[in-house]
Amino acid sequence: MTLDVRLFACLNDNYGLLVRDVGSGAVATIDSPDAEAILADLERSGWGRLDHVLNTHWHPDHTQGNARLQAETGCVITGPEEVRKAAPLDRVVAGGDTVALGDTVLEVTDTPGHTLGHIVYRSVADSQAFVGDVLFVLGCGRLFEGTPDQMWDSLQTLAAWPDETVIWCAHEYSASNARFALSLDDRPELAARAATIFAATERRQSTVPTTLGQEKAFNPFLRARDLAEFAALRKAKDGFAG
């Protein structure tokens, strides 16, 4: 493995993610939900530097720390064009581009649906992906700007990756997502997976990361057979009160 990843809770239900290329020591934060929390964890890590902010989309709980982090560390801010609606941005990237984090190459994939310009970053060599608000443990992002067609296509793109891909998502929504999944699926295997999630949540432990294989097995949005079924599931989840 060439990447070290640190995950920590911040804001209400966000996760901060610090990523370090082992060979060079280069460090990035995936999104900037809380500059103070990111800087504090950077100090705890002993990594000693912050070279990049890698934004996945423009929402303030993913970009509001950009300015302070750049002012205090001199980091370069990279992300989709839409980030400029909310925060500073130095380099615009889109699907097909790559970002160098030291010796690690992060591939950029377009994943519209949650927002129109959402992207994700993946190290193919490390089988790790940083997916923002597209895919969650047993869930997927709400369609704030995009259409069901766009999100369906984005999820199908991710589903084509190897099952061992480690998925780092940006929020702790797993317990709610598990309750929704259980309302649709009575397999004992899903019940066992949900029980593990509920136990971790009660202990205030993270349920992130997950793997793509786990999500393909249990996530109702990845198990949908077609666009119509996905759209119905997404609408049902929006109104789910369980």
Protein Blocks (a to p, Z undefined) as FASTA:
>chain_A
ZZdcddddehjlpccdddddfknopacdehjfblmlmmmmmmmnonopafbdcdfbfbfk
lmmmmmmmmmmnopacdddfklmmmoccfbdcdehiacdehjbccdddddehjbmmbccd
ddfklopacehjmbcghiacddfkbcfklmmmmmmmmmmpcfklccddfbdfklmmmmmm
mmmoccfklmmmmmmmmmmmmnopafbdcdfklmmmmmmklmpgbfklmmmmmmmmmmpc
ZZ
